[in-house]
Amino acid sequence: MVHLRTITDYTVFRCSWDDDRARGFYNPPLILRYSDNETVIGAGTSDDIYLFKINQTDEIMLLTINLGLYYAGLEVFDASLSKIADAYFQSDWEVEEIGSLDDLSPITVAKRIYEYCDY
């Protein structure tokens, strides 16, 4: 099983209207900023967001959970925040493969979804 460390020194933001257009976006995405790097992430504004470091690697995991819509997603990035893998669980039967989102800690959810990521 993968060993993770929680990261807290990151920000998630939306661009201003003008900055959004300058970046070429017309539907404002959320952007993750971590360690002087930025990337667009596949999270919604009502998602809970968690960031983890995979021990003994340079890889970062971004976990998004939305209990209202009952889905979870995981994106795996390298040190420069280039996406290298992802997995999303969007229907009840998919989520139940990893257990109940209501009962598991975010780090446990991340570890379980990580097993479904293809590199």
Residue pairs with C-beta under 8 A, 6 or more apart in sequence:
1 111
2 54
2 55
2 111
2 114
3 54
3 55
3 56
4 52
4 53
4 54
4 55
4 61
4 107
4 110
4 111
5 52
5 53
5 55
6 50
6 51
6 52
6 107
7 34
7 51
7 52
7 53
7 60
8 51
9 34
10 32
10 33
10 34
10 51
11 32
11 33
11 34
12 30
12 31
12 32
12 33
12 41
12 43
12 49
13 30
13 31
13 33
14 20
14 28
14 29
14 30
14 31
14 45
15 23
15 25
15 28
15 31
20 26
20 28
25 40
29 40
29 41
30 40
30 41
30 43
30 44
30 45
31 38
31 39
31 40
31 41
32 38
32 39
32 40
32 41
32 51
32 62
32 81
34 51
34 60
34 81
35 79
37 79
37 80
37 81
38 81
39 77
39 81
39 82
39 83
41 49
41 62
41 64
41 75
42 64
42 73
42 75
42 86
42 88
43 49
43 62
43 64
43 73
44 64
44 66
46 66
46 68
46 69
47 64
47 65
47 66
48 64
48 65
48 66
48 67
48 106
49 62
49 63
49 64
50 62
50 63
50 64
50 65
50 106
50 107
50 110
51 60
51 61
51 62
51 63
52 60
52 61
52 63
52 107
52 110
53 59
53 60
53 61
54 60
54 61
54 76
58 78
58 79
59 76
59 77
59 78
59 79
59 84
60 76
60 77
60 78
60 79
60 81
61 74
61 75
61 76
61 77
61 110
61 114
62 74
62 75
62 76
62 77
63 72
63 73
63 74
63 106
63 109
63 110
63 113
64 72
64 73
64 74
65 71
65 72
65 101
65 106
65 109
66 72
67 101
67 102
70 92
70 95
70 101
71 88
71 89
71 90
71 95
72 88
72 89
72 95
72 98
72 101
72 109
72 113
73 86
73 87
73 88
73 89
73 90
73 113
74 86
74 87
74 88
74 110
74 113
74 114
74 117
75 83
75 85
75 86
76 83
76 84
76 85
76 86
76 114
76 117
77 83
77 84
78 84
84 119
85 117
85 118
85 119
86 117
87 113
87 114
87 116
87 117
89 95
89 97
89 98
89 113
95 101
98 104
98 109
98 112
98 113
99 108
99 109
99 112
101 109
104 112
